[in-house]
Amino acid sequence: MAAQPFGSGTCCLQVTLQASNIEEARKLYDRLIPLAPIMLALTAVTPIYKGFLADTDARWNTLVSASDDRTEKEIEEKHNNHSMPVPLEIKQKLIAGGMDDLLASHFARILIRDPLILCAEDLNQPDLTTSNLFEMFQGLNWQPLRFKPPPPQNIHDIGWRVEFRSMEVQPTDFENAAFAVFVILLTRAVLAFDVDFYMPISMVEENMETAQGRDAPHRNQPNRLLIAYTQAQLATILRTH
């Protein structure tokens, strides 16, 4: 586990959601982020690493650390309720290519440093007609959601997608299918009823830490604002339905 490619995805239950267009994908990405800690806590099932019992129930911090080469100063930086450095040269190139300011900031942050892993062919003669090289940057930014543009080699058949990534794989196929279908149904409700769960990203990060504690749904107290706000929004959806 001292290197990134140790099988880091083998404990993950990830659901990729097809959006009808970029606007819908952006809406789903923003509105599902606050729900990632809840689904992590509900599916947490990774308390053992290489034969050692951990003091947590989830694998999230282990995978984040395996993909993290930031300095201590960078780790101390906070997210969008505080200022975050954005590489302006990269951002300007993305804007010149057609991205708006917010989208350019998002992808500029992903492209701020070299990827941790590269294929030999990408070092020698990268194929710029595919998105393989970009996916190396994108794939090693370990976030609870991933905003996925259509690949240039298949842009008409595969549109904008959002990958929900915080859940852990379950012991049975039935449980995996149940959680996957629940996330899909949840996205349909979010879009149909125009519900959002916006909250400061720093609060989401706090909840991601809380969600990994032992028996988190019962023993840990997630952020009260998230619980109260989410319950109120879900109650509205259920009453309307």
C-alpha positions as CSV (number, residue, x, y, z in Angstrom):
1,M,0.0,0.0,0.0
2,A,3.0,2.3,-0.3
3,A,2.3,3.0,-4.0
4,Q,-0.8,4.2,-5.7
5,P,-1.6,1.1,-7.9
6,F,-2.3,-1.4,-5.1
7,G,-5.8,-2.2,-6.1
8,S,-7.3,1.0,-4.7
9,G,-10.6,0.5,-6.5
10,T,-11.4,-3.0,-5.3
11,C,-13.4,-1.8,-2.3
12,C,-15.3,0.8,-4.1
13,L,-18.9,0.8,-5.3
14,Q,-19.0,3.6,-7.9
15,V,-22.0,4.6,-9.9
16,T,-21.6,6.6,-13.1
17,L,-24.7,8.7,-14.0
18,Q,-25.4,9.8,-17.6
19,A,-26.6,13.4,-17.9
20,S,-28.6,14.7,-20.8
21,N,-26.3,17.7,-21.2
22,I,-23.5,19.6,-19.4
23,E,-26.0,21.8,-17.5
24,E,-27.7,18.7,-16.0
25,A,-24.3,17.2,-15.2
26,R,-23.2,20.3,-13.3
27,K,-26.4,20.4,-11.3
28,L,-26.0,16.7,-10.3
29,Y,-22.4,17.2,-9.4
30,D,-23.0,20.2,-7.1
31,R,-26.1,18.8,-5.5
32,L,-24.9,15.3,-4.8
33,I,-21.6,16.3,-3.1
34,P,-23.1,16.9,0.4
35,L,-24.7,13.4,0.3
36,A,-21.4,11.6,-0.3
37,P,-20.5,11.4,3.5
38,I,-24.0,9.9,4.3
39,M,-23.6,7.2,1.7
40,L,-20.0,6.5,2.9
41,A,-21.2,6.0,6.4
42,L,-24.1,3.8,5.4
43,T,-21.9,1.5,3.2
44,A,-18.7,1.5,5.3
45,V,-17.3,-2.0,5.3
46,T,-13.5,-1.7,5.3
47,P,-12.1,-2.0,8.9
48,I,-9.1,-4.2,8.0
49,Y,-5.9,-3.5,6.1
50,K,-3.4,-6.2,5.3
51,G,-4.5,-8.2,8.3
52,F,-4.5,-5.2,10.7
53,L,-7.7,-4.0,12.3
54,A,-8.1,-0.2,11.9
55,D,-9.8,2.3,14.1
56,T,-12.1,3.3,11.2
57,D,-14.8,1.5,9.2
58,A,-14.1,3.0,5.8
59,R,-11.2,3.1,3.3
60,W,-11.6,6.7,2.1
61,N,-8.6,8.4,3.8
62,T,-6.4,5.5,2.7
63,L,-7.2,6.0,-1.0
64,V,-7.0,9.8,-0.7
65,S,-3.5,9.5,0.9
66,A,-2.4,7.1,-1.9
67,S,-3.3,9.7,-4.5
68,D,-2.0,12.8,-2.6
69,D,1.3,14.4,-3.2
70,R,0.5,17.8,-1.7
71,T,2.8,19.6,0.7
72,E,1.8,20.2,4.3
73,K,1.0,23.8,3.4
74,E,-1.3,22.8,0.5
75,I,-3.1,20.3,2.7
76,E,-3.9,23.1,5.2
77,E,-5.7,25.0,2.4
78,K,-9.5,25.2,2.6
79,H,-11.9,25.0,-0.2
80,N,-14.5,27.2,-1.7
81,N,-15.6,29.0,1.5
82,H,-12.0,30.2,1.5
83,S,-9.6,31.2,-1.3
84,M,-8.0,28.4,-3.3
85,P,-5.1,28.8,-5.7
86,V,-5.9,28.3,-9.3
87,P,-3.2,28.2,-12.0
88,L,-4.2,31.2,-14.1
89,E,-2.2,30.2,-17.2
90,I,-4.1,26.9,-17.4
91,K,-7.4,28.5,-16.6
92,Q,-7.0,31.1,-19.3
93,K,-6.2,28.4,-21.9
94,L,-9.4,26.6,-20.9
95,I,-11.5,29.7,-21.1
96,A,-10.0,30.4,-24.6
97,G,-11.1,26.9,-25.5
98,G,-14.7,27.6,-24.6
99,M,-15.1,26.9,-20.9
100,D,-16.8,29.4,-18.6
101,D,-15.0,30.8,-15.6
102,L,-16.3,28.2,-13.0
103,L,-15.7,25.2,-15.2
104,A,-12.3,26.4,-16.1
105,S,-11.4,26.8,-12.4
106,H,-12.6,23.3,-11.7
107,F,-10.4,21.7,-14.4
108,A,-7.5,24.0,-13.9
109,R,-7.2,22.7,-10.3
110,I,-7.1,19.2,-11.7
111,L,-4.3,20.1,-14.1
112,I,-2.3,22.0,-11.5
113,R,0.4,19.3,-11.2
114,D,1.8,16.3,-13.0
115,P,0.0,12.9,-12.7
116,L,1.4,10.3,-10.3
117,I,1.1,7.6,-12.9
118,L,1.7,7.7,-16.7
119,C,1.7,5.0,-19.3
120,A,4.9,4.6,-21.3
121,E,3.2,5.4,-24.6
122,D,1.9,8.7,-23.2
123,L,5.5,9.7,-22.3
124,N,6.9,9.0,-25.7
125,Q,4.1,10.0,-28.1
126,P,0.7,10.7,-26.4
127,D,-2.4,10.2,-28.6
128,L,-4.1,13.6,-28.4
129,T,-7.2,12.3,-30.3
130,T,-8.2,10.4,-27.1
131,S,-8.8,11.5,-23.5
132,N,-6.4,8.9,-22.0
133,L,-3.8,11.4,-20.9
134,F,-6.5,13.7,-19.3
135,E,-7.9,10.7,-17.5
136,M,-4.6,10.2,-15.8
137,F,-4.9,13.6,-14.3
138,Q,-8.6,13.2,-13.6
139,G,-8.3,9.7,-12.2
140,L,-5.7,10.5,-9.5
141,N,-7.8,13.4,-8.0
142,W,-9.5,11.2,-5.5
143,Q,-12.8,13.0,-4.8
144,P,-16.3,11.7,-3.7
145,L,-17.7,12.8,-7.1
146,R,-16.1,13.0,-10.5
147,F,-17.2,15.4,-13.3
148,K,-16.6,13.5,-16.5
149,P,-16.6,15.2,-19.9
150,P,-17.4,13.1,-23.0
151,P,-14.3,11.5,-24.6
152,P,-13.3,13.2,-27.8
153,Q,-13.1,9.8,-29.6
154,N,-16.8,9.1,-28.9
155,I,-18.3,12.5,-28.2
156,H,-21.6,11.8,-29.9
157,D,-22.4,8.6,-28.1
158,I,-21.1,9.3,-24.6
159,G,-22.1,12.6,-23.1
160,W,-21.3,14.4,-19.8
161,R,-21.4,12.1,-16.8
162,V,-21.1,12.3,-13.0
163,E,-19.5,9.5,-11.0
164,F,-20.7,9.0,-7.5
165,R,-17.7,7.5,-5.7
166,S,-18.0,7.5,-2.0
167,M,-19.7,4.2,-1.4
168,E,-18.0,0.9,-0.5
169,V,-18.6,-2.5,-2.1
170,Q,-20.9,-4.7,-0.1
171,P,-20.7,-8.5,0.7
172,T,-23.6,-9.5,-1.7
173,D,-24.7,-8.6,-5.2
174,F,-28.2,-7.7,-3.8
175,E,-26.7,-5.0,-1.4
176,N,-24.6,-3.6,-4.2
177,A,-27.5,-3.4,-6.6
178,A,-29.7,-1.8,-3.9
179,F,-27.3,1.0,-3.2
180,A,-26.6,1.6,-6.9
181,V,-30.3,1.8,-7.7
182,F,-30.9,4.0,-4.7
183,V,-28.3,6.6,-6.0
184,I,-29.9,6.5,-9.4
185,L,-33.4,7.1,-8.0
186,L,-32.0,9.8,-5.8
187,T,-30.6,11.7,-8.8
188,R,-34.0,11.4,-10.6
189,A,-35.7,12.9,-7.5
190,V,-33.1,15.7,-7.3
191,L,-33.7,16.6,-10.9
192,A,-37.5,16.2,-10.9
193,F,-38.1,18.2,-7.8
194,D,-35.2,20.7,-8.3
195,V,-33.8,19.9,-4.8
196,D,-30.4,21.0,-3.8
197,F,-28.3,20.3,-0.7
198,Y,-25.8,23.1,-1.1
199,M,-23.5,23.6,1.9
200,P,-19.9,24.8,2.4
201,I,-17.3,22.3,1.1
202,S,-15.4,22.5,4.4
203,M,-18.5,21.2,6.1
204,V,-18.6,18.3,3.6
205,E,-15.0,17.5,4.3
206,E,-15.8,17.5,8.1
207,N,-18.6,15.0,7.4
208,M,-16.4,12.8,5.3
209,E,-14.0,12.4,8.3
210,T,-17.0,11.7,10.6
211,A,-18.4,9.2,8.3
212,Q,-15.3,7.0,8.5
213,G,-15.5,6.5,12.3
214,R,-16.4,3.1,13.8
215,D,-20.1,2.5,13.5
216,A,-20.5,6.1,12.3
217,P,-24.3,6.0,11.6
218,H,-24.9,5.1,15.3
219,R,-22.0,6.3,17.3
220,N,-20.7,9.5,15.5
221,Q,-22.7,12.7,15.3
222,P,-22.5,14.1,11.7
223,N,-22.8,17.8,11.2
224,R,-26.1,18.9,12.5
225,L,-26.8,21.3,9.7
226,L,-26.4,18.5,7.1
227,I,-28.7,16.1,8.9
228,A,-31.4,18.7,9.5
229,Y,-31.2,20.2,6.0
230,T,-31.1,16.8,4.3
231,Q,-34.0,15.4,6.3
232,A,-36.1,18.5,5.5
233,Q,-35.4,18.3,1.8
234,L,-36.0,14.5,1.6
235,A,-39.2,14.9,3.6
236,T,-40.4,17.5,1.0
237,I,-39.6,15.1,-1.8
238,L,-41.5,12.2,-0.2
239,R,-44.5,14.3,0.6
240,T,-44.6,15.7,-2.9
241,H,-44.3,12.2,-4.4
